[in-house]
Every structure is written in C-alpha cells, then in structure tokens.
Amino acid sequence: MRRLAALLLLPVSIWLIFQSNASFIATGDFSTDRLIAQGGDVDVMLPTVGGVLGFVGGLVILFGGVGGAALGMIGGVIVAGYAIYQGAPLWTGEWQVWNNPELVGLAILALAGFAAVMGRD
C-alpha cells in the first residue's frame, strides 16, 4: 500500500509542477532571461519547489528508501501553507479540484502522510 501511495504521489507532484509553470511551458520560450525572471517570482517558485519535493519523496518511497514521506510532506506543507498564507480559498466552487493548487498541495501532503504511517513492504 505504501508503494501505491507513492505511485499516486508522483503524478500529483508532476501535475503541480506543470500547473505552476504552465505559462512558461506553453510559450516554448526557454531563454535564460525568462527563466531567471520567473525564478524570482515566489508564486511560481514555491509551488514548483513543493512539487519537486513531493516528486522526489515519491521516488524515494517507491524504491523503498527512508525519508521519502518526510520529503513529500514538506513539499505539501510548502504548497498548501503558502496558498493559505496568501488567503486563497480552498474551495472555489468548481468541481475541477485538480486546477486548484491549494487542494493539490493538500493531496500531496495527505498522500505522503498516508505513506508515512503505512507499514513497509
């Protein structure tokens, strides 16, 4: 079951990385000036860092390593905590919850938490 949580954590984290960098990816302009300008934007960097930590944590869990759940939970706390700090609503009234970074961050936090409390295989 722990590996199942890890397998669910990987696409959720990739989706968050893609969602937070969609404007950068959609233009196809991968110049270093644009990358550096976007790197200073906290609204882009914190969800990206949280998604990367969730992804790396999912890989560590999947391959049976130690500490992957902690990495994933830290990533989820970064994403969800920053969104709550900004005052973003958790429920926007739409059923497309995958387009809400706050709920995706909470999903990363929950999946990593489930992986942390499940027994090792």
N, C-alpha and C positions, 0 to 999 in steps of 0.2 A: 504494500500500500504506500510505503514511503516513496518508492520509485514512481508510482502513479502520480503522486502529488508533485514530484519533480518534473514529470513529463507534462503536467498541466502548467507548471510554473514557467517552463521555457517559452511556450508561445505567448503567454500573457505578458511576459517581460519583453519579448520581441515586439509585440503589438504596441506596448507603451513607448519603446524606443522609436518605432516608426511613427507613432502618433505625435510624439513631441517634436520630431524632426521632419514632419510631412512637408512643410513649406520649403525646407532646404533640399529635400529629396525630389520633390515634384519639379523644381525648376531645372534640375540637371546641371546647375552651375556649381561645380565643386572647386572653385578657386579658393586659394588660401586666404585671400582678403575677406571673402564672405564667410568662410569657416571661422576665422578669428573674430569677426564682428558678431557672429552668432554665439561664439564661445563665451562672450561676456554677458549674454542675456541669461539671467537667472531663471526666467520662466521656461527656458529650453534646457538649460544645463542640469537643474535639479531633477526633473523627471527622467532625463537621459541617464544620469548617474544612478538613480534609483532602479531604472530598468536594467542597466548593466549589472548592478549588484544582484538583482533578482535572477538574471540570466546565469551569472557565474555561480551563484548559490545553487541554482537548479542543476547545473552541470556537476557541481561537487556532490550534491545529494545523489544524482543519478549514478555516478561512478563509485558511490559508497564511501566518499571521503567524510572527514569530520569538519564541522563548522559551516557547512553549506546552508543549513537552515538559518543560522545566525546572519549570514550574509544576505540571504533573501529577506529576512525580517527587517534588517537595517535598510535595505532598499525600499521596502514597503513603507516603513516609517518615514523615510525621507520624502517620498512622493505624497503620501496621504497627509503627513504633517505639514508640508509646505502648502498644499492645497487648502487645508483647514486654516492655516495661518493667514492665507490670502483672503479668507472669507468666502471661498467658493462653496456653493451649495452641494451637498452630497446627492440630493435628488433634484434633477432639473425638470421633472415632469414628463420626460420622454422614456420610452422603454428601450432605447438604444444605449444600454449601460456601458457598452464597450467604447463608446465615444466620450465617456466621462473619465478624465484622468484620475479623479479622486477615487472613484469606485474601482478602477483598475489597480490603483495603488493599494487599496484595501484588499483586493483579491490577491495581490502578491503577498501582502502581509499574512492573510489567512492561510494561503497555501503553504507558505514557509512555516507558519506556526503549526499547521497540521503535520508537516514533515518532521518538525522538531519533536512532537510528542508521540509520533508513531515509532514502534519498535524497529530496530534494524533487521533486515532480512538475513 
